Amino acid sequence: MLTLVSAASVLPSFVASSIAFAQAESASSSAGASQAATQASINAATETAQVAATTTSPTVAPAIAAPPDPAQEAMLRIVRALEDTAFGQWLREHEVLWNLIAIGSLIALGFVLNLVLRRVLSTIVARALAKAKRERLAAAIVSSKLLVPIAAIAPLLLVARLVGVLGTAGAINALLAFNVSNVLVAIAILRGMGAVSRFLAVADELYSSRPEVNRPGALRGYRQVAMVALALVGGISAAAIAVGKSPVVFLAALGAAGAILGVVFKDVLFSLVANLMLTANDAIRQGDWVEMKQHGIDGRIAEIKTTAVRVQNADGTVHAIPISRFVQEPYLNYRSKYGSPGRRMRRSVRVDVRSVRALDAQDLARLERDNLAASPEMKGVAERARQAAGAAGAVTNLCVFRAFVERFLAANDAIDASLPIVVTQQEASASGQPVEVLCFIKPSAAPDLASVEGAIVDRMTLAAERFGLRLYQAPNDIGPSVPPPAFLPA
């Protein structure tokens, strides 16, 4: 600004001198006698401009030196004092050992500061949250260990700065100090990424525990996609700083290669978008039982990653399938609307319709006899059969069989009795009368799912004959020639 003011003040004088010089040149071409007068005019104009420039130009104040950093001065004084000792002089003679001890001491100092800062932050945050009665937030911070990476950032940056100061002052090898300082800054960036990741985990846990949400991992997809972008930018920046380059150069190169990378990693990008879609729609959760017959998948979701889903089948095998498949292809999710993680079971047996008959008085008497015996499986069967038959309907042995299956499933320890237990008859066909069972197996019994289902079907098969029913079997249909079994034999 001062230079512009000075130039503006001198400009009129130089314009006047230029005009006088032009007039003098024109006069000299017509009359040589006036050369002395012209030279005098030029000299006068030049002197006038110099005087104006001298009087109008302000004096520029000298630059004020920045005050020395007390921490740097203290560090250098300690190093100089150590160099004056006999041990310090001996270390200076061994350059490699001197550099290792100096840098190792600073790193040890940073480690101690990290422990102290972590303890201080933990105490301050715990007391503040306890005073504000934010127990859930305090528990989330403790479980996620959010303060661990936060407490490490400041000591890393401090040690990096001190190493750089020693290198600049010549106390240690300058190249070594430059590289170590860059590596420490890169580690600080990575720890910052870890802090952001744990902060997002805390936010996800708090949001998922809200009453109107009430589902784990409600922000899982958003958090994973955000961490992919952060890891990409932070990782490139950390790598660039570690090798002593500007991160802008690496990020610019990444942007230039974005089109090529988009083609190469199109599946990964589509998986990220699918992750967001599934999270927003709450389509799948960890613990859901899903079935994709086209891929041989029939099991519980063990883990949902950024680009893949791990499903553990009932036989113990584990499938890893891209998460985009749950957007592109159809699948079955057996998650109950009641919120139970139980595995749904749906099986059926086929009864020969020629063995179905109405019960007479003797059959009903035997049914009441078994009901009074208070058998866990037969208790309440008679009442349930009459209720199902209705006021005007006849009680059949198939109706009693359905009531028995309901009571049997309700008394089974592997079946979740809090969820619906439905035994229905499907439309009869040439292959018999299907009796279908719909129930939910408890999560504790789900690993042995095949055994539980097999035991239930076996029990239904054996009980059919007790109620005078015969199961249908097409290859060896002996129904017309063999009478059906007796109802509730003694």
Secondary structure, 3 states (H helix, E strand, C coil): CHHHHHHHHHHHHHHHHHHHHHHHHHHHHHCHHHHHHHHHHHHHHHHHHHHHHHHHCCCCCCCCCCCCCHHHHHHHHHHHHHHHCHHHHHHHHCHHHHHHHHHHHHHHHHHHHHHHHHHHHHHHHHHHHHHHCCHHHHHHHHHHCCHHHHHHHHHHHHHHHHHHHHHHCCCCCHHHHHHHHHHHHHHHHHHHHHHHHHHHHHHHHHHHCCCCCCCCCCCHHHHHHHHHHHHHHHHHHHHHHHCCCCHHHHHHHHHHCHHHHHHHCHHHHHHHHHHHHHHHHCCCCCCCEEEEHHHCEEEEEEEECCCEEEEEECCCCEEEEECCHHHHCCCEECCCCCCCCCEEEEEEEEECHHHCCECCHHHHHHHHHHHHCCCCCCCCHHHHHHHHHCCCCCCEHHHHHHHHHHHHHHHCCCECCCCCCEEEECCCECCEEEEEEEEEECHHHHHHHHHHHHHHHHHHHHHHHHECCCECCHHHCCCCCCCCCCECCC
